Amino acid sequence: MSPVQFDELLAMIEPIVTKVHLTREPLHPGLRLSLTLRYLASGDSMASLHYLYRVGKSTVPKIIAETTEALWQTLQPQVLPPPTLQTWIKIAENFENKWHFPNCVGAIDGKHVTAQCFKNTGSAFYNYKGTFSTVLMGVSDADLRFVYVSIGSAGRESDGGIFQNLDFGRCIETGTLPLPPPKTLPGTNICLPVVFVGDAAFPLLKNLLRPYSGTNLSPEKIIFNYRLSTARRLIENAFGVMSARWRIFRRSIVASLSTVDNIVKSCVVLHNWLRNAELNVLPAQRRYVPVGFVDVEDRYGNVEPGQWRNEEPSGALRGFASNTSRNCTNDAKRIREMYTDYFMKEGQVPWQWNKLPNYQREAYMQ
């Protein structure tokens, strides 16, 4: 974040965090914002900030709780508004142009945000990894920006159950989400619905594609899984960049449940705000996501891991467990099979064949 961006952010939240001068002079809004950003970006404890900023021990958590809430209230309408029909259409165009996946309106994934055991919650937030956590589920566009997030689900819930209990998940399952109408795949007369792409933790639905499971897969399924992973990797990189830049996610957060939710919300909107700003400048001038910071795939299909993977410790955001459920409708299976057939024919890209063994690659490239 540049000094100019800090001043711009301060001007937006200053009316909310400014205190009335009664018996003694209140802390300056700039100090409140600086302390909060330091806490989010460094992962320092609140006790260390008490000494660093010479602020009372009980004052630091109040400042962080109030400022993170102000950041969410100010930035959310700008950088994370409710998606409209035009928003989904624009996202689908970007996925097709940049990642060769038509009719894709977002990559979906969820992460466990580790925290201390919240007061009076028992084992409700105790997850399968043996830690306490709250859940962040998000949908990313083709530029590593979040277009939808759900924050605050209990870590004890199963990953499939979390998805089904969300309004967003129920709308996808019932087909009531205001998505664009089905569209013809490029170069064909096949009309398919728009879809989200996710990993094996999510169910297979008409508007949600997951990879084929198993090891001994046919060439068609291998190619589909590769093309799906290319698009799905965007949400993985979005989470990776956020956890690398906002290092509060690198350790267990020590705060109340409401404050943890505000911390996660503020990091999401700050991520989108900084990402929006740098999309208007040349790649060499970007500071939040510089060149080489995210995964890059060359024309031969080889993936060069981004620098954020080297900075991510084992205690960072943890992904969902794989969902082994096989309950899906015939329509969902048919849609995935039609995408599989499209990627093998009209929608093929030259480098996808490198994912096949040599003896299979020669048969398909003849």
Buried (B, 14 or more C-beta within 10 A) or exposed (E): BEEEBBEEBBEBBBEBBEEEEEEEEBBBBEBBBBBBBBBBBBBBEBEEBBEEBEBEEEBBBEBBBBBBBBBBBBBBEEBBEEBEEEBBBBBBEBBBEEBBBBBBBBBBBBBBBBBBBBEEEEEBBBBBEEBBBBBBBBBBBBBBBBBBBBBBBBBBBBBBEBBBBBEBBEBBBEEEBEBBEBBEBEEBEBEBBBBBBBBBBBBBBBBBBBBBBEEEBEBBBBBBBBBBBBBBBBBBBBBBBBBBBBBBBBBBBEBBBEBBBBBBBBBBBBBBBBBEBBEEEEEEEBBBBEEEBBBEEEEEBEEEEBBBBEBBEEEBBBBBBEBEEEEBEEEBEEBBEBBBBBBBEEBBBEBBBEBBEEEBBEEBEE
